[in-house]
Amino acid sequence: MATIEVDEDTKRTLSFAARMARLTEGQIVRRLIETGPWAEERAPSPPGVEGVAIYADYEGHRVRARYLEPGRVHIVDGPLAGQTFKTPTAAARAVIRHFNPAVNDNRNGWTFWQIDEAGVRKPLQSIRPGAQRPGRGSLRGRLVLSDDWDSDEVNEGIARDFGLAP
C-alpha cells in the first residue's frame, strides 16, 4: 500500500472526516479526488452516451450524469456509475437511497439534478421539454379578459354559481 505524507493538522482533519462519514481515510481521499474541479476531465461519458452533462450534490458527494432525451439519466461516476434510470426522479431517489438510506427519498429529479451553463447553476427543469412558458402560469398571453372581469356583478354571479351568495 502506498503512503502519503501530510502534516498533523491535515491528518487530524482527515481522521475526523473519516469517522464522521464512517469511511476509511483512503475513501475520504478518493472522494476528494473524485469531486475536485479536475474530476470533470476524468469522468468522460461512456461510449455511445451523449446527452447533456448534469450533476447532483448530495450529502457532500457530487454525482455526475448525462441527461438523455426524453428523460433518461445515465450516471457516469461514483458508486452508481453505469446505471441508467428512466426518469430524473428515479435517478435522484437512487442517489439519496445510496448516500442516506434512512431518509425519505421522495424528490423531484427535475430540480435535484443541475446543469452548469457557463458557470451558472440551473436545475435540469430549465431544459425540460415543454418547460418553456411565456410567463407565470400556463394561460399567460392566451387569456382575454373583459373590462368588467372584476366587477361586483361578475363576482356575485361567481358566488351564486358556487353556492356562496347570501
C-alpha positions in Angstrom: 0.0 0.0 0.0 1.3 3.4 -0.9 1.6 6.2 1.7 1.1 9.9 1.5 2.8 12.4 3.8 0.6 15.0 5.4 1.0 17.5 8.2 -0.6 16.8 11.6 -3.5 19.2 11.2 -4.4 17.6 7.8 -4.1 14.1 9.4 -6.5 15.1 12.3 -9.0 16.6 9.8 -8.8 13.5 7.6 -9.3 11.2 10.5 -12.2 13.2 11.8 -13.9 13.3 8.4 -13.4 9.5 8.1 -15.0 8.9 11.5 -18.0 11.2 10.7 -18.6 9.6 7.4 -17.9 6.1 8.7 -15.3 5.6 5.9 -11.6 4.9 5.8 -9.2 7.8 5.4 -8.3 6.4 2.0 -12.0 6.5 1.0 -12.2 10.2 2.1 -9.1 11.0 -0.1 -10.7 9.1 -3.0 -13.9 11.1 -2.7 -12.0 14.4 -2.6 -10.2 13.4 -5.8 -13.4 12.3 -7.5 -15.2 15.5 -6.7 -12.4 18.0 -7.3 -12.6 20.6 -10.1 -10.3 18.3 -12.2 -12.7 15.4 -12.0 -14.9 16.5 -14.9 -11.9 15.7 -17.2 -11.6 12.2 -15.6 -15.2 11.3 -16.0 -16.0 11.2 -19.7 -19.2 9.9 -21.0 -19.2 6.2 -21.7 -19.1 5.2 -25.4 -22.4 5.9 -27.0 -23.7 8.1 -24.2 -24.2 11.6 -25.4 -26.8 13.9 -23.8 -26.3 16.9 -21.5 -23.8 16.9 -18.6 -25.7 17.1 -15.3 -24.7 16.7 -11.7 -26.2 16.5 -8.2 -24.6 17.5 -4.9 -26.0 15.4 -2.0 -24.6 14.8 1.5 -21.2 16.1 0.5 -21.0 13.9 -2.7 -21.1 15.1 -6.3 -22.6 12.6 -8.7 -22.1 13.3 -12.4 -24.6 12.0 -15.0 -25.9 12.6 -18.5 -29.4 13.6 -19.3 -30.7 11.8 -22.4 -33.9 12.8 -24.2 -36.8 12.3 -23.5 -36.0 11.9 -19.8 -33.4 9.2 -19.0 -30.5 9.8 -16.7 -27.2 7.8 -17.1 -24.9 8.1 -14.1 -21.2 8.3 -15.2 -19.3 8.3 -12.0 -19.4 7.4 -8.3 -20.9 4.3 -6.7 -23.9 4.2 -9.1 -21.7 4.6 -12.3 -23.1 2.8 -15.3 -26.7 2.8 -14.2 -29.4 4.3 -16.3 -32.7 5.4 -15.0 -36.0 6.0 -16.9 -36.6 9.4 -15.2 -34.6 12.1 -13.4 -36.6 11.4 -10.3 -35.8 7.7 -10.3 -32.1 8.6 -10.6 -32.4 11.2 -7.8 -34.1 8.7 -5.5 -31.3 6.1 -6.2 -28.6 8.7 -5.2 -30.5 9.5 -2.0 -31.0 5.8 -1.1 -27.3 5.2 -1.6 -25.9 8.0 0.4 -28.7 8.4 3.1 -31.0 5.3 3.2 -32.6 6.5 6.5 -34.4 9.4 4.9 -37.4 9.6 2.7 -36.1 9.5 -0.9 -39.1 11.3 -2.4 -37.5 14.1 -4.5 -38.3 15.9 -7.8 -35.5 14.8 -10.1 -36.0 17.8 -12.4 -34.9 20.1 -9.6 -32.5 17.7 -7.9 -30.2 17.5 -10.9 -28.3 20.6 -12.0 -26.7 21.9 -15.2 -23.7 24.2 -15.3 -24.2 26.7 -18.1 -21.1 29.0 -18.3 -20.6 28.9 -14.6 -24.3 29.4 -13.8 -26.1 26.6 -11.9 -29.5 25.8 -13.3 -31.9 23.0 -12.5 -32.5 20.3 -15.1 -36.1 21.6 -15.2 -34.8 24.6 -17.3 -34.3 22.3 -20.3 -37.3 20.0 -19.7 -39.4 19.6 -22.8 -42.4 21.8 -22.5 -41.0 23.8 -19.6 -40.6 27.0 -21.6 -43.5 29.2 -20.9 -44.1 32.9 -21.8 -44.6 33.9 -18.2 -46.2 32.8 -14.9 -49.0 30.3 -15.4 -49.9 28.3 -18.4 -52.5 30.8 -19.7 -50.4 34.0 -19.7 -50.8 35.6 -23.1 -53.7 33.4 -24.1 -56.4 34.6 -21.7 -58.5 37.5 -22.8 -60.4 39.3 -20.0 -63.2 41.7 -20.5 -63.1 45.1 -18.9 -65.6 44.1 -16.2 -63.8 40.9 -15.2 -63.6 42.0 -11.5 -66.9 43.9 -11.3 -69.5 43.4 -8.5 -71.9 41.7 -10.9 -69.4 39.2 -12.1 -68.2 38.4 -8.6 -71.8 38.0 -7.4 -72.5 35.6 -10.3 -69.5 33.5 -9.4 -70.6 33.4 -5.8 -74.0 32.2 -6.8 -72.6 29.5 -9.1 -70.6 28.1 -6.1 -73.4 28.5 -3.7 -71.7 31.2 -1.7 -74.2 34.0 -2.3 -76.4 35.1 0.6 
